[in-house]
Amino acid sequence: MEYRIVLSRMEFRALHGCYELERKVGNRFTVDLELTAELGDAAVQDDVRKTVNYLTVYEVVRMQMRITQHTIERVAMNIIEAIYAAFAQVRHVKCTVSKLAPPLGGKLEKVSVVLEK
């Protein structure tokens, strides 16, 4: 049986961006993750060791957000690859990385990239 785990609006300050100033002063970002995983044994046996640990997922995302990239597309790909490396039970990942208030010369709440793999 497959289960879906969702972590919403994890917020980070990071140095991602195309412009040198963005990579120096940083910006606020959010990450949303939706993981599909085989977790039947964890549910039946009530065994946390057989599930996808949310704290570990958060730490994986936090570590990836610390690695400066030029594009949020690369950030999303790195997060997905790291999730697959950390959890054998994961079958599908949907990752949304959003840059809040991007410096585009006008008022804009956010720009987001959604990647599924």
matplotlib code that plots the C-alpha trace (Angstrom):
import matplotlib.pyplot as plt

x = [0.0, 1.3, 1.0, 1.4, 3.4, 3.2, 5.5, 4.2, 5.8, 9.2, 10.8, 14.5, 16.8, 19.2, 21.6, 20.2, 19.9, 21.1, 22.3, 25.5, 23.6, 21.1, 24.0, 25.4, 22.4, 20.1, 16.3, 13.4, 12.4, 9.7, 9.8, 6.7, 7.2, 4.8, 6.3, 4.6, 6.1, 5.5, 4.7, 2.4, 4.7, 5.2, 1.4, 0.6, 3.4, 3.3, 7.1, 8.6, 11.9, 9.9, 8.4, 9.8, 11.0, 9.7, 12.6, 15.1, 13.2, 13.3, 17.1, 17.7, 15.9, 17.6, 21.0, 20.2, 19.0, 22.4, 24.1, 24.0, 22.6, 21.9, 18.5, 15.7, 15.2, 18.6, 17.6, 14.5, 16.4, 19.0, 16.3, 14.6, 17.8, 18.7, 15.3, 15.6, 19.1, 17.9, 14.7, 14.4, 10.6, 10.0, 8.5, 7.6, 8.5, 6.9, 8.9, 7.9, 10.6, 9.4, 11.5, 9.5, 9.5, 11.9, 13.8, 12.0, 11.4, 7.8, 5.5, 5.3, 4.6, 6.7, 8.0, 7.9, 9.3, 7.5, 9.4, 8.2, 10.3]
y = [0.0, 3.4, 6.4, 10.1, 12.3, 16.1, 18.7, 22.2, 25.7, 24.8, 28.3, 29.0, 31.9, 31.0, 32.4, 31.0, 33.2, 34.3, 37.7, 38.1, 40.3, 37.5, 35.1, 37.6, 38.9, 36.0, 35.7, 33.8, 30.6, 28.0, 24.3, 22.0, 18.3, 15.5, 12.0, 8.8, 5.8, 2.2, 2.4, -0.5, -2.2, 1.0, 1.5, -2.2, -2.6, 1.0, 1.1, 4.5, 2.8, 1.6, 5.0, 8.2, 10.2, 13.8, 15.2, 13.5, 14.8, 18.3, 18.0, 16.7, 19.8, 22.2, 20.8, 21.2, 24.8, 25.6, 24.7, 27.9, 27.4, 29.7, 28.3, 27.0, 24.3, 22.9, 23.3, 21.2, 18.5, 18.3, 18.0, 15.2, 13.3, 13.6, 12.3, 9.2, 8.6, 8.9, 6.7, 3.4, 3.4, 6.6, 5.9, 9.5, 13.0, 16.3, 19.3, 22.9, 25.5, 29.1, 32.3, 34.9, 38.5, 37.9, 41.0, 41.5, 45.2, 45.0, 43.6, 39.8, 37.4, 34.6, 32.6, 28.8, 25.7, 22.4, 19.2, 15.7, 12.6]
z = [0.0, -0.9, 1.4, 0.7, 3.1, 2.7, 4.2, 3.5, 3.5, 4.9, 5.0, 4.6, 4.0, 1.2, -1.3, -4.6, -7.6, -11.0, -9.8, -7.7, -5.2, -4.6, -3.8, -1.4, 0.6, 0.0, -0.1, 1.5, 0.0, 0.7, -0.1, -0.4, -0.7, -1.5, -1.1, -2.2, -0.4, 0.5, 4.2, 4.8, 7.2, 9.2, 9.5, 10.3, 12.8, 14.1, 13.6, 13.1, 11.8, 8.7, 7.8, 6.2, 9.2, 8.8, 10.8, 8.5, 5.4, 6.8, 7.5, 4.0, 2.6, 4.9, 3.9, 0.2, 0.7, 2.1, -1.2, -3.3, -6.8, -9.7, -10.4, -8.2, -10.8, -9.7, -6.1, -6.6, -8.5, -5.7, -3.1, -5.0, -5.6, -1.9, -0.8, -3.0, -1.6, 2.0, 1.7, -0.2, 0.4, -1.6, -5.0, -6.2, -5.1, -6.0, -5.0, -5.2, -4.5, -4.3, -4.1, -2.1, -3.4, -6.2, -7.5, -10.8, -10.6, -9.5, -6.8, -7.0, -4.2, -5.4, -8.3, -8.1, -9.8, -9.5, -10.3, -10.1, -10.4]

ax = plt.figure().add_subplot(projection="3d")
ax.plot(x, y, z, "-o")
ax.set_aspect("equal")
plt.show()
